[in-house]
Amino acid sequence: MQTDRSSAAPTLLYARPGIVVTAERFTVGRTSWPVADITQLRTARGPHDRLAVRAVAVSAALIASVGLLLGFTGGLERLTAGAYLTLGAVGLLPLLLVLVGDRWRPPAHELWGRVRGAEVLLFSSDDERQFGQVTRALRRAREGARRADPPGAGPWRPTR
């Protein structure tokens, strides 16, 4: 007995408020794409937080200007060993700001893909767990689209 799959409800792979992944469609907010049209999935990290980038740039510029000022005025020759250690520690401040900034406000995880030839940001989240779940659900839907079977469909058995 043959079943009509077109009348059946789509296979739900992931559903949270604003995000739905079925065997046929991927929906984020008000934007929806047919799964069969999505190709070349890749993940990336988004840009760093703008405030953290600015803090690193300003601190690096200030440290460089103090170093240049001391170098041109001859102040480096009169510094003690403790002052050199302090300058070295202050020189590491931009690196520390980068590490702290990425810990407090990490870059978002991004899911990119090609839809009808154009590269599109499909999904972005700062929650690593949710991002992984959505990515896995979309990859399962893509595998089903390549096989022309919805994910979750049982193995094929001949009719007798």
SELUM-233524 format. One record per residue: residue number from 0; residue in one letter; chain; x, y, z of N, C-alpha, C in turn. Coordinates in pm, whole numbers. Atoms other than C-alpha are relative to their C-alpha. Example, Ala and Ser with C-alpha at 12.3 -4.5 7.8 and 13.67 -1.06 7.14 Angstrom:
<recs>
<i->0&aa->A&ch->A&n.x->89&n.y->-119&n.z->0&ca.x->1230&ca.y->-450&ca.z->780&c.x->90&c.y->120&c.z->0>
<i->1&aa->S&ch->A&n.x->-82&n.y->-119&n.z->-6&ca.x->1367&ca.y->-106&ca.z->714&c.x->-77&c.y->109&c.z->73>
</recs>
This chain:
<recs>
<i->0&aa->M&ch->A&n.x->84&n.y->-117&n.z->0&ca.x->0&ca.y->0&ca.z->0&c.x->89&c.y->124&c.z->0>
<i->1&aa->Q&ch->A&n.x->-80&n.y->-121&n.z->18&ca.x->149&ca.y->333&ca.z->-112&c.x->-59&c.y->113&c.z->84>
<i->2&aa->T&ch->A&n.x->49&n.y->-114&n.z->-77&ca.x->127&ca.y->632&ca.z->122&c.x->36&c.y->128&c.z->-74>
<i->3&aa->D&ch->A&n.x->-23&n.y->-129&n.z->64&ca.x->101&ca.y->987&ca.z->-6&c.x->73&c.y->90&c.z->97>
<i->4&aa->R&ch->A&n.x->-81&n.y->-81&n.z->-92&ca.x->383&ca.y->1184&ca.z->154&c.x->-32&c.y->150&c.z->-11>
<i->5&aa->S&ch->A&n.x->29&n.y->-142&n.z->16&ca.x->265&ca.y->1517&ca.z->17&c.x->-110&c.y->46&c.z->96>
<i->6&aa->S&ch->A&n.x->107&n.y->-40&n.z->-91&ca.x->-40&ca.y->1513&ca.z->244&c.x->42&c.y->-12&c.z->146>
<i->7&aa->A&ch->A&n.x->-46&n.y->16&n.z->-139&ca.x->159&ca.y->1417&ca.z->555&c.x->61&c.y->131&c.z->50>
<i->8&aa->A&ch->A&n.x->-61&n.y->-119&n.z->-60&ca.x->279&ca.y->1685&ca.z->795&c.x->151&c.y->-7&c.z->-17>
<i->9&aa->P&ch->A&n.x->-145&n.y->3&n.z->18&ca.x->641&ca.y->1789&ca.z->742&c.x->69&c.y->-49&c.z->128>
<i->10&aa->T&ch->A&n.x->-77&n.y->53&n.z->-112&ca.x->899&ca.y->1617&ca.z->962&c.x->68&c.y->115&c.z->73>
<i->11&aa->L&ch->A&n.x->-56&n.y->-108&n.z->-81&ca.x->990&ca.y->1856&ca.z->1243&c.x->132&c.y->-47&c.z->59>
<i->12&aa->L&ch->A&n.x->-132&n.y->35&n.z->-50&ca.x->1363&ca.y->1847&ca.z->1323&c.x->45&c.y->88&c.z->115>
<i->13&aa->Y&ch->A&n.x->-36&n.y->-92&n.z->-109&ca.x->1398&ca.y->2152&ca.z->1549&c.x->-106&c.y->110&c.z->4>
<i->14&aa->A&ch->A&n.x->98&n.y->-107&n.z->-14&ca.x->1150&ca.y->2403&ca.z->1687&c.x->21&c.y->72&c.z->133>
<i->15&aa->R&ch->A&n.x->-8&n.y->-91&n.z->-114&ca.x->1209&ca.y->2692&ca.z->1925&c.x->-61&c.y->131&c.z->-47>
<i->16&aa->P&ch->A&n.x->60&n.y->-127&n.z->43&ca.x->1052&ca.y->3038&ca.z->1927&c.x->89&c.y->72&c.z->-102>
<i->17&aa->G&ch->A&n.x->-70&n.y->-72&n.z->106&ca.x->1157&ca.y->3204&ca.z->1602&c.x->86&c.y->-86&c.z->-90>
<i->18&aa->I&ch->A&n.x->-86&n.y->88&n.z->80&ca.x->1346&ca.y->2901&ca.z->1464&c.x->-72&c.y->-132&c.z->-21>
<i->19&aa->V&ch->A&n.x->63&n.y->127&n.z->31&ca.x->1188&ca.y->2604&ca.z->1286&c.x->78&c.y->-65&c.z->-114>
<i->20&aa->V&ch->A&n.x->-66&n.y->77&n.z->104&ca.x->1370&ca.y->2335&ca.z->1089&c.x->-86&c.y->-123&c.z->-26>
<i->21&aa->T&ch->A&n.x->73&n.y->120&n.z->41&ca.x->1160&ca.y->2081&ca.z->900&c.x->78&c.y->-64&c.z->-114>
<i->22&aa->A&ch->A&n.x->-66&n.y->68&n.z->111&ca.x->1254&ca.y->1837&ca.z->627&c.x->-8&c.y->83&c.z->-128>
<i->23&aa->E&ch->A&n.x->19&n.y->-78&n.z->122&ca.x->1131&ca.y->2090&ca.z->370&c.x->43&c.y->146&c.z->11>
<i->24&aa->R&ch->A&n.x->-25&n.y->-145&n.z->-13&ca.x->1191&ca.y->2441&ca.z->514&c.x->86&c.y->30&c.z->122>
<i->25&aa->F&ch->A&n.x->-79&n.y->-53&n.z->-110&ca.x->1433&ca.y->2632&ca.z->735&c.x->-48&c.y->143&c.z->22>
<i->26&aa->T&ch->A&n.x->60&n.y->-130&n.z->-28&ca.x->1270&ca.y->2931&ca.z->905&c.x->67&c.y->61&c.z->122>
<i->27&aa->V&ch->A&n.x->-58&n.y->-79&n.z->-109&ca.x->1441&ca.y->3196&ca.z->1119&c.x->-71&c.y->134&c.z->-1>
<i->28&aa->G&ch->A&n.x->76&n.y->-125&n.z->-5&ca.x->1220&ca.y->3483&ca.z->1228&c.x->-105&c.y->1&c.z->-109>
<i->29&aa->R&ch->A&n.x->96&n.y->-12&n.z->109&ca.x->1025&ca.y->3599&ca.z->926&c.x->56&c.y->-49&c.z->-133>
<i->30&aa->T&ch->A&n.x->-64&n.y->46&n.z->122&ca.x->1270&ca.y->3457&ca.z->672&c.x->-4&c.y->-151&c.z->-6>
<i->31&aa->S&ch->A&n.x->11&n.y->144&n.z->17&ca.x->1221&ca.y->3109&ca.z->533&c.x->61&c.y->-41&c.z->-133>
<i->32&aa->W&ch->A&n.x->-63&n.y->51&n.z->122&ca.x->1416&ca.y->2905&ca.z->279&c.x->-39&c.y->-146&c.z->-18>
<i->33&aa->P&ch->A&n.x->17&n.y->144&n.z->24&ca.x->1338&ca.y->2571&ca.z->112&c.x->134&c.y->-71&c.z->24>
<i->34&aa->V&ch->A&n.x->-123&n.y->72&n.z->-33&ca.x->1593&ca.y->2318&ca.z->240&c.x->71&c.y->-46&c.z->-127>
<i->35&aa->A&ch->A&n.x->-60&n.y->48&n.z->125&ca.x->1650&ca.y->2187&ca.z->-113&c.x->81&c.y->110&c.z->-70>
<i->36&aa->D&ch->A&n.x->-73&n.y->-111&n.z->63&ca.x->1774&ca.y->2535&ca.z->-219&c.x->126&c.y->38&c.z->75>
<i->37&aa->I&ch->A&n.x->-117&n.y->-37&n.z->-82&ca.x->2037&ca.y->2559&ca.z->58&c.x->113&c.y->-97&c.z->-30>
<i->38&aa->T&ch->A&n.x->-119&n.y->81&n.z->27&ca.x->2383&ca.y->2436&ca.z->-39&c.x->120&c.y->62&c.z->68>
<i->39&aa->Q&ch->A&n.x->-130&n.y->-46&n.z->-49&ca.x->2743&ca.y->2472&ca.z->81&c.x->-10&c.y->64&c.z->140>
<i->40&aa->L&ch->A&n.x->9&n.y->-49&n.z->-137&ca.x->2673&ca.y->2510&ca.z->452&c.x->139&c.y->12&c.z->60>
<i->41&aa->R&ch->A&n.x->-126&n.y->-18&n.z->-73&ca.x->2961&ca.y->2647&ca.z->657&c.x->-28&c.y->82&c.z->125>
<i->42&aa->T&ch->A&n.x->13&n.y->-76&n.z->-125&ca.x->3003&ca.y->2782&ca.z->1008&c.x->117&c.y->94&c.z->13>
<i->43&aa->A&ch->A&n.x->-104&n.y->-100&n.z->-23&ca.x->3203&ca.y->3084&ca.z->1115&c.x->-29&c.y->71&c.z->132>
<i->44&aa->R&ch->A&n.x->22&n.y->-85&n.z->-118&ca.x->3246&ca.y->3321&ca.z->1406&c.x->-19&c.y->143&c.z->-49>
<i->45&aa->G&ch->A&n.x->30&n.y->-137&n.z->37&ca.x->3108&ca.y->3671&ca.z->1385&c.x->111&c.y->94&c.z->47>
<i->46&aa->P&ch->A&n.x->-101&n.y->-98&n.z->-41&ca.x->3301&ca.y->3992&ca.z->1450&c.x->6&c.y->13&c.z->152>
<i->47&aa->H&ch->A&n.x->-17&n.y->-24&n.z->-144&ca.x->3437&ca.y->4076&ca.z->1793&c.x->-87&c.y->118&c.z->41>
<i->48&aa->D&ch->A&n.x->80&n.y->-108&n.z->-55&ca.x->3241&ca.y->4310&ca.z->2016&c.x->67&c.y->133&c.z->-29>
<i->49&aa->R&ch->A&n.x->-57&n.y->-130&n.z->38&ca.x->3289&ca.y->4671&ca.z->1901&c.x->64&c.y->72&c.z->117>
<i->50&aa->L&ch->A&n.x->-56&n.y->-66&n.z->-118&ca.x->3349&ca.y->4801&ca.z->2253&c.x->135&c.y->-60&c.z->36>
<i->51&aa->A&ch->A&n.x->-128&n.y->66&n.z->-32&ca.x->3623&ca.y->4543&ca.z->2314&c.x->107&c.y->38&c.z->-102>
<i->52&aa->V&ch->A&n.x->-97&n.y->-38&n.z->105&ca.x->3790&ca.y->4625&ca.z->1981&c.x->49&c.y->142&c.z->23>
<i->53&aa->R&ch->A&n.x->-40&n.y->-139&n.z->-26&ca.x->3788&ca.y->4995&ca.z->2063&c.x->90&c.y->11&c.z->122>
<i->54&aa->A&ch->A&n.x->-82&n.y->-3&n.z->-121&ca.x->3929&ca.y->4935&ca.z->2412&c.x->141&c.y->-51&c.z->-29>
<i->55&aa->V&ch->A&n.x->-132&n.y->53&n.z->36&ca.x->4213&ca.y->4727&ca.z->2267&c.x->76&c.y->103&c.z->-84>
<i->56&aa->A&ch->A&n.x->-66&n.y->-98&n.z->87&ca.x->4288&ca.y->4988&ca.z->1999&c.x->48&c.y->122&c.z->79>
<i->57&aa->V&ch->A&n.x->-38&n.y->-118&n.z->-79&ca.x->4290&ca.y->5279&ca.z->2247&c.x->115&c.y->-34&c.z->95>
<i->58&aa->S&ch->A&n.x->-108&n.y->34&n.z->-94&ca.x->4506&ca.y->5097&ca.z->2502&c.x->130&c.y->-25&c.z->-74>
<i->59&aa->A&ch->A&n.x->-121&n.y->24&n.z->78&ca.x->4753&ca.y->4983&ca.z->2235&c.x->60&c.y->133&c.z->-49>
<i->60&aa->A&ch->A&n.x->-49&n.y->-130&n.z->46&ca.x->4777&ca.y->5338&ca.z->2096&c.x->63&c.y->79&c.z->114>
<i->61&aa->L&ch->A&n.x->-56&n.y->-71&n.z->-115&ca.x->4832&ca.y->5487&ca.z->2443&c.x->135&c.y->-59&c.z->43>
<i->62&aa->I&ch->A&n.x->-125&n.y->64&n.z->-39&ca.x->5101&ca.y->5233&ca.z->2528&c.x->110&c.y->29&c.z->-101>
<i->63&aa->A&ch->A&n.x->-99&n.y->-31&n.z->103&ca.x->5277&ca.y->5288&ca.z->2196&c.x->45&c.y->146&c.z->8>
<i->64&aa->S&ch->A&n.x->-38&n.y->-142&n.z->-8&ca.x->5267&ca.y->5666&ca.z->2238&c.x->87&c.y->26&c.z->122>
<i->65&aa->V&ch->A&n.x->-85&n.y->-16&n.z->-119&ca.x->5412&ca.y->5643&ca.z->2592&c.x->139&c.y->-56&c.z->-29>
<i->66&aa->G&ch->A&n.x->-130&n.y->57&n.z->37&ca.x->5688&ca.y->5415&ca.z->2458&c.x->78&c.y->90&c.z->-92>
<i->67&aa->L&ch->A&n.x->-68&n.y->-94&n.z->91&ca.x->5767&ca.y->5657&ca.z->2175&c.x->46&c.y->125&c.z->73>
<i->68&aa->L&ch->A&n.x->-35&n.y->-119&n.z->-76&ca.x->5763&ca.y->5953&ca.z->2411&c.x->123&c.y->-25&c.z->88>
<i->69&aa->L&ch->A&n.x->-116&n.y->34&n.z->-83&ca.x->6005&ca.y->5782&ca.z->2650&c.x->124&c.y->-22&c.z->-86>
<i->70&aa->G&ch->A&n.x->-115&n.y->25&n.z->88&ca.x->6225&ca.y->5676&ca.z->2359&c.x->59&c.y->129&c.z->-55>
<i->71&aa->F&ch->A&n.x->-50&n.y->-125&n.z->58&ca.x->6252&ca.y->6025&ca.z->2207&c.x->57&c.y->94&c.z->106>
<i->72&aa->T&ch->A&n.x->-50&n.y->-91&n.z->-105&ca.x->6308&ca.y->6204&ca.z->2539&c.x->120&c.y->-58&c.z->74>
<i->73&aa->G&ch->A&n.x->-113&n.y->62&n.z->-69&ca.x->6576&ca.y->5959&ca.z->2651&c.x->-37&c.y->-55&c.z->136>
<i->74&aa->G&ch->A&n.x->46&n.y->47&n.z->-129&ca.x->6365&ca.y->5849&ca.z->2945&c.x->22&c.y->-149&c.z->20>
<i->75&aa->L&ch->A&n.x->-19&n.y->144&n.z->-13&ca.x->6423&ca.y->5480&ca.z->2871&c.x->135&c.y->-33&c.z->63>
<i->76&aa->E&ch->A&n.x->-134&n.y->26&n.z->-56&ca.x->6789&ca.y->5511&ca.z->2972&c.x->2&c.y->19&c.z->152>
<i->77&aa->R&ch->A&n.x->-1&n.y->-30&n.z->-143&ca.x->6700&ca.y->5640&ca.z->3318&c.x->-94&c.y->-89&c.z->81>
<i->78&aa->L&ch->A&n.x->96&n.y->84&n.z->-71&ca.x->6440&ca.y->5373&ca.z->3405&c.x->70&c.y->-112&c.z->76>
<i->79&aa->T&ch->A&n.x->-53&n.y->111&n.z->-80&ca.x->6502&ca.y->5111&ca.z->3671&c.x->-53&c.y->-133&c.z->-55>
<i->80&aa->A&ch->A&n.x->45&n.y->132&n.z->43&ca.x->6454&ca.y->4736&ca.z->3626&c.x->-148&c.y->-19&c.z->33>
<i->81&aa->G&ch->A&n.x->141&n.y->10&n.z->-37&ca.x->6120&ca.y->4756&ca.z->3809&c.x->-89&c.y->76&c.z->-97>
<i->82&aa->A&ch->A&n.x->77&n.y->-78&n.z->95&ca.x->6002&ca.y->5025&ca.z->3570&c.x->-11&c.y->-74&c.z->-134>
<i->83&aa->Y&ch->A&n.x->6&n.y->78&n.z->124&ca.x->6094&ca.y->4805&ca.z->3272&c.x->-100&c.y->-116&c.z->13>
<i->84&aa->L&ch->A&n.x->98&n.y->108&n.z->-23&ca.x->5895&ca.y->4517&ca.z->3423&c.x->-143&c.y->54&c.z->-4>
<i->85&aa->T&ch->A&n.x->133&n.y->-61&n.z->2&ca.x->5600&ca.y->4750&ca.z->3476&c.x->-41&c.y->34&c.z->-143>
<i->86&aa->L&ch->A&n.x->31&n.y->-31&n.z->140&ca.x->5620&ca.y->4870&ca.z->3114&c.x->-34&c.y->-127&c.z->-78>
<i->87&aa->G&ch->A&n.x->30&n.y->127&n.z->67&ca.x->5629&ca.y->4508&ca.z->2997&c.x->-137&c.y->-53&c.z->37>
<i->88&aa->A&ch->A&n.x->132&n.y->46&n.z->-45&ca.x->5325&ca.y->4421&ca.z->3206&c.x->-111&c.y->85&c.z->-61>
<i->89&aa->V&ch->A&n.x->100&n.y->-90&n.z->61&ca.x->5137&ca.y->4727&ca.z->3079&c.x->-10&c.y->-28&c.z->-150>
<i->90&aa->G&ch->A&n.x->2&n.y->34&n.z->143&ca.x->5235&ca.y->4625&ca.z->2724&c.x->-88&c.y->-120&c.z->-31>
<i->91&aa->L&ch->A&n.x->88&n.y->116&n.z->19&ca.x->5037&ca.y->4305&ca.z->2773&c.x->-147&c.y->33&c.z->23>
<i->92&aa->L&ch->A&n.x->139&n.y->-40&n.z->-27&ca.x->4721&ca.y->4500&ca.z->2861&c.x->-93&c.y->-21&c.z->-120>
<i->93&aa->P&ch->A&n.x->92&n.y->25&n.z->112&ca.x->4575&ca.y->4490&ca.z->2506&c.x->-34&c.y->-149&c.z->-17>
<i->94&aa->L&ch->A&n.x->27&n.y->143&n.z->10&ca.x->4613&ca.y->4111&ca.z->2499&c.x->-98&c.y->-44&c.z->109>
<i->95&aa->L&ch->A&n.x->91&n.y->32&n.z->-110&ca.x->4442&ca.y->4085&ca.z->2837&c.x->-142&c.y->50&c.z->-31>
<i->96&aa->L&ch->A&n.x->132&n.y->-54&n.z->36&ca.x->4158&ca.y->4308&ca.z->2712&c.x->-67&c.y->-87&c.z->-106>
<i->97&aa->V&ch->A&n.x->57&n.y->88&n.z->102&ca.x->4111&ca.y->4081&ca.z->2408&c.x->-56&c.y->-126&c.z->65>
<i->98&aa->L&ch->A&n.x->45&n.y->123&n.z->-65&ca.x->4088&ca.y->3771&ca.z->2627&c.x->-124&c.y->22&c.z->86>
<i->99&aa->V&ch->A&n.x->114&n.y->-29&n.z->-87&ca.x->3850&ca.y->3930&ca.z->2877&c.x->-123&c.y->36&c.z->-84>
<i->100&aa->G&ch->A&n.x->112&n.y->-39&n.z->86&ca.x->3635&ca.y->4084&ca.z->2602&c.x->-64&c.y->-119&c.z->-69>
<i->101&aa->D&ch->A&n.x->56&n.y->118&n.z->65&ca.x->3597&ca.y->3752&ca.z->2422&c.x->-67&c.y->-94&c.z->99>
<i->102&aa->R&ch->A&n.x->63&n.y->85&n.z->-102&ca.x->3509&ca.y->3578&ca.z->2748&c.x->-136&c.y->57&c.z->41>
<i->103&aa->W&ch->A&n.x->125&n.y->-63&n.z->-43&ca.x->3242&ca.y->3830&ca.z->2852&c.x->-101&c.y->13&c.z->-113>
<i->104&aa->R&ch->A&n.x->89&n.y->-18&n.z->115&ca.x->3098&ca.y->3899&ca.z->2508&c.x->61&c.y->-69&c.z->-121>
<i->105&aa->P&ch->A&n.x->-65&n.y->74&n.z->108&ca.x->3209&ca.y->3623&ca.z->2271&c.x->-63&c.y->32&c.z->-136>
<i->106&aa->P&ch->A&n.x->58&n.y->-19&n.z->134&ca.x->3167&ca.y->3657&ca.z->1895&c.x->-110&c.y->-103&c.z->-26>
<i->107&aa->A&ch->A&n.x->114&n.y->89&n.z->29&ca.x->2844&ca.y->3505&ca.z->1767&c.x->44&c.y->-111&c.z->-95>
<i->108&aa->H&ch->A&n.x->-18&n.y->110&n.z->94&ca.x->2838&ca.y->3169&ca.z->1590&c.x->-91&c.y->30&c.z->-119>
<i->109&aa->E&ch->A&n.x->78&n.y->-30&n.z->120&ca.x->2720&ca.y->3209&ca.z->1230&c.x->-7&c.y->-122&c.z->-90>
<i->110&aa->L&ch->A&n.x->22&n.y->106&n.z->97&ca.x->2574&ca.y->2960&ca.z->984&c.x->-27&c.y->64&c.z->-135>
<i->111&aa->W&ch->A&n.x->10&n.y->-57&n.z->134&ca.x->2627&ca.y->3056&ca.z->621&c.x->-33&c.y->-111&c.z->-100>
<i->112&aa->G&ch->A&n.x->30&n.y->95&n.z->107&ca.x->2501&ca.y->2885&ca.z->307&c.x->-30&c.y->73&c.z->-129>
<i->113&aa->R&ch->A&n.x->36&n.y->-56&n.z->130&ca.x->2432&ca.y->2940&ca.z->-59&c.x->-147&c.y->-32&c.z->-26>
<i->114&aa->V&ch->A&n.x->141&n.y->16&n.z->35&ca.x->2069&ca.y->2995&ca.z->-155&c.x->-17&c.y->60&c.z->-138>
<i->115&aa->R&ch->A&n.x->16&n.y->-42&n.z->141&ca.x->2007&ca.y->3010&ca.z->-532&c.x->121&c.y->80&c.z->-49>
<i->116&aa->G&ch->A&n.x->-123&n.y->-62&n.z->50&ca.x->2370&ca.y->3110&ca.z->-594&c.x->53&c.y->115&c.z->84>
<i->117&aa->A&ch->A&n.x->-45&n.y->-111&n.z->-83&ca.x->2394&ca.y->3387&ca.z->-333&c.x->36&c.y->-50&c.z->139>
<i->118&aa->E&ch->A&n.x->-39&n.y->39&n.z->-136&ca.x->2582&ca.y->3348&ca.z->-5&c.x->-83&c.y->80&c.z->99>
<i->119&aa->V&ch->A&n.x->96&n.y->-61&n.z->-93&ca.x->2342&ca.y->3416&ca.z->282&c.x->35&c.y->-42&c.z->142>
<i->120&aa->L&ch->A&n.x->-9&n.y->33&n.z->-142&ca.x->2375&ca.y->3437&ca.z->659&c.x->-134&c.y->-59&c.z->39>
<i->121&aa->L&ch->A&n.x->124&n.y->70&n.z->-30&ca.x->2117&ca.y->3178&ca.z->755&c.x->-41&c.y->14&c.z->146>
<i->122&aa->F&ch->A&n.x->32&n.y->1&n.z->-142&ca.x->2144&ca.y->3185&ca.z->1133&c.x->121&c.y->49&c.z->78>
<i->123&aa->S&ch->A&n.x->-106&n.y->-50&n.z->-86&ca.x->2346&ca.y->3356&ca.z->1405&c.x->-47&c.y->-6&c.z->144>
<i->124&aa->S&ch->A&n.x->37&n.y->12&n.z->-141&ca.x->2351&ca.y->3291&ca.z->1779&c.x->125&c.y->7&c.z->85>
<i->125&aa->D&ch->A&n.x->-112&n.y->2&n.z->-93&ca.x->2576&ca.y->3355&ca.z->2076&c.x->-12&c.y->-117&c.z->97>
<i->126&aa->D&ch->A&n.x->19&n.y->120&n.z->-80&ca.x->2438&ca.y->3040&ca.z->2242&c.x->55&c.y->-120&c.z->-78>
<i->127&aa->E&ch->A&n.x->-67&n.y->107&n.z->74&ca.x->2675&ca.y->2761&ca.z->2134&c.x->-84&c.y->-127&c.z->-8>
<i->128&aa->R&ch->A&n.x->84&n.y->121&n.z->-2&ca.x->2435&ca.y->2482&ca.z->2234&c.x->-113&c.y->10&c.z->-102>
<i->129&aa->Q&ch->A&n.x->109&n.y->-20&n.z->94&ca.x->2143&ca.y->2624&ca.z->2038&c.x->53&c.y->0&c.z->-143>
<i->130&aa->F&ch->A&n.x->-58&n.y->-6&n.z->133&ca.x->2367&ca.y->2695&ca.z->1740&c.x->32&c.y->-142&c.z->-50>
<i->131&aa->G&ch->A&n.x->-31&n.y->137&n.z->39&ca.x->2486&ca.y->2333&ca.z->1737&c.x->-124&c.y->-80&c.z->-34>
<i->132&aa->Q&ch->A&n.x->124&n.y->73&n.z->26&ca.x->2133&ca.y->2198&ca.z->1754&c.x->-62&c.y->41&c.z->-133>
<i->133&aa->V&ch->A&n.x->57&n.y->-48&n.z->125&ca.x->2011&ca.y->2418&ca.z->1468&c.x->84&c.y->-48&c.z->-118>
<i->134&aa->T&ch->A&n.x->-89&n.y->42&n.z->108&ca.x->2315&ca.y->2335&ca.z->1255&c.x->-17&c.y->-149&c.z->-30>
<i->135&aa->R&ch->A&n.x->19&n.y->144&n.z->21&ca.x->2274&ca.y->1960&ca.z->1309&c.x->-136&c.y->-29&c.z->-64>
<i->136&aa->A&ch->A&n.x->134&n.y->22&n.z->58&ca.x->1900&ca.y->1979&ca.z->1231&c.x->-2&c.y->37&c.z->-148>
<i->137&aa->L&ch->A&n.x->-1&n.y->-41&n.z->141&ca.x->1963&ca.y->2168&ca.z->907&c.x->83&c.y->-96&c.z->-84>
<i->138&aa->R&ch->A&n.x->-80&n.y->99&n.z->74&ca.x->2237&ca.y->1923&ca.z->803&c.x->-79&c.y->-129&c.z->-21>
<i->139&aa->R&ch->A&n.x->84&n.y->119&n.z->17&ca.x->1998&ca.y->1631&ca.z->866&c.x->-107&c.y->25&c.z->-108>
<i->140&aa->A&ch->A&n.x->100&n.y->-33&n.z->102&ca.x->1733&ca.y->1808&ca.z->657&c.x->63&c.y->1&c.z->-139>
<i->141&aa->R&ch->A&n.x->-70&n.y->-2&n.z->129&ca.x->1988&ca.y->1863&ca.z->379&c.x->30&c.y->-143&c.z->-48>
<i->142&aa->E&ch->A&n.x->-26&n.y->139&n.z->38&ca.x->2085&ca.y->1494&ca.z->386&c.x->-127&c.y->-65&c.z->-53>
<i->143&aa->G&ch->A&n.x->127&n.y->54&n.z->46&ca.x->1718&ca.y->1403&ca.z->353&c.x->-39&c.y->56&c.z->-136>
<i->144&aa->A&ch->A&n.x->32&n.y->-60&n.z->129&ca.x->1678&ca.y->1645&ca.z->62&c.x->85&c.y->-61&c.z->-110>
<i->145&aa->R&ch->A&n.x->-86&n.y->64&n.z->100&ca.x->1974&ca.y->1486&ca.z->-117&c.x->-49&c.y->-141&c.z->-31>
<i->146&aa->R&ch->A&n.x->49&n.y->137&n.z->21&ca.x->1824&ca.y->1139&ca.z->-68&c.x->-142&c.y->1&c.z->-56>
<i->147&aa->A&ch->A&n.x->140&n.y->-16&n.z->41&ca.x->1478&ca.y->1271&ca.z->-163&c.x->-95&c.y->-72&c.z->95>
<i->148&aa->D&ch->A&n.x->84&n.y->56&n.z->-106&ca.x->1348&ca.y->1109&ca.z->157&c.x->4&c.y->97&c.z->115>
<i->149&aa->P&ch->A&n.x->-8&n.y->-86&n.z->-118&ca.x->1249&ca.y->1313&ca.z->459&c.x->78&c.y->-69&c.z->111>
<i->150&aa->P&ch->A&n.x->-69&n.y->62&n.z->-113&ca.x->1473&ca.y->1259&ca.z->762&c.x->-101&c.y->-63&c.z->95>
<i->151&aa->G&ch->A&n.x->90&n.y->68&n.z->-91&ca.x->1319&ca.y->1016&ca.z->1002&c.x->-87&c.y->-104&c.z->-70>
<i->152&aa->A&ch->A&n.x->76&n.y->102&n.z->71&ca.x->1159&ca.y->808&ca.z->727&c.x->69&c.y->-134&c.z->20>
<i->153&aa->G&ch->A&n.x->-55&n.y->133&n.z->-23&ca.x->1207&ca.y->439&ca.z->784&c.x->70&c.y->-53&c.z->-124>
<i->154&aa->P&ch->A&n.x->-67&n.y->59&n.z->116&ca.x->1411&ca.y->212&ca.z->559&c.x->-102&c.y->-43&c.z->-104>
<i->155&aa->W&ch->A&n.x->89&n.y->40&n.z->108&ca.x->1261&ca.y->129&ca.z->221&c.x->-20&c.y->-150&c.z->3>
<i->156&aa->R&ch->A&n.x->31&n.y->142&n.z->9&ca.x->1085&ca.y->-204&ca.z->205&c.x->-94&c.y->-19&c.z->-119>
<i->157&aa->P&ch->A&n.x->88&n.y->22&n.z->116&ca.x->927&ca.y->-348&ca.z->-108&c.x->-140&c.y->-40&c.z->44>
<i->158&aa->T&ch->A&n.x->138&n.y->42&n.z->-29&ca.x->551&ca.y->-393&ca.z->-115&c.x->-19&c.y->-143&c.z->-47>
<i->159&aa->R&ch->A&n.x->20&n.y->141&n.z->35&ca.x->441&ca.y->-756&ca.z->-122&c.x->-142&c.y->-27&c.z->-31>
</recs>
